[in-house]
Amino acid sequence: MRALHDALNRRIAYKEMSPEELRVLSGAPVSVVDVLLAAWSASVGQPAYITTSVAGLIGRAPRTFRRWATDHGTAFTNYAPDS
């Protein structure tokens, strides 16, 4: 989130969803959501698995998320979420 805060030069508020909210709002089958939640839970505190797949596909080093956020920050400046 810090990369987006910095790219937009403003604070972004977010609220973590409960597992039940995700099950209801995602529209995905409950079993799929439960598998994803279990996988995400198991990865907490673990180092990210990093590969060279993206670089191999695009023929160059991929951008960092921070670079992407900076490059695309204007795409978020006129966004107004549904009320």
Buried (B, 14 or more C-beta within 10 A) or exposed (E): EEBBEEBBEEEEEEEEEEEEEBBEEEEEEEEEBBEBEEEEEEEEEEEEEEEEEEEEEEEEEEBEEEEBBBEEBEEEEEEEEEE
